[in-house]
């Protein structure tokens, strides 16, 4: 069941998370977390402008960066299909502002961005394990649109983050 969360413009402008941090926080029971897994979609209806991609709206990338910093396992909850933009939104927060504004079939990932993405996904994988889920299919769905070479590097980084030995 998809849950669209309407993100108000004042949250974006003022860097607010409202109840998100507690709603998706560590106090959830494993059952509650699994019920929300892969169902959350952020929407910004009051910020949308015709012919302007939501990531080009001032403040949206910065807000996404903030929410990912405050809820490091956020990807566990976000709807994973490429069209939903969960991974794209995160990637745009991890690359330089110039690269984040690039358009096309995908955002170019350099080695540093791949490593940061792997670290972030490892946090979601750890959360998955803590609530009793298998992280592999969850992250696999998120990474479907990533080029194979980057996907392999990201998954290797996630595995390293899960078992640093």
Secondary structure, 3 states (H helix, E strand, C coil): CCEEEECCHHHHHHCCCCCHHHHCCCCCCHHHHHHHCCCEEEECCCCCECCECHHHCCCHHHHHHHHHHHCCCHHHCECCCHHHCHHHHHHHHHCCHHHHCCCCCCCCCCHHHHHHHHHHHHHHHHHHHHCCCCHHHHHHHHCCCCCHHHHHHHHHHHHHHHCCC
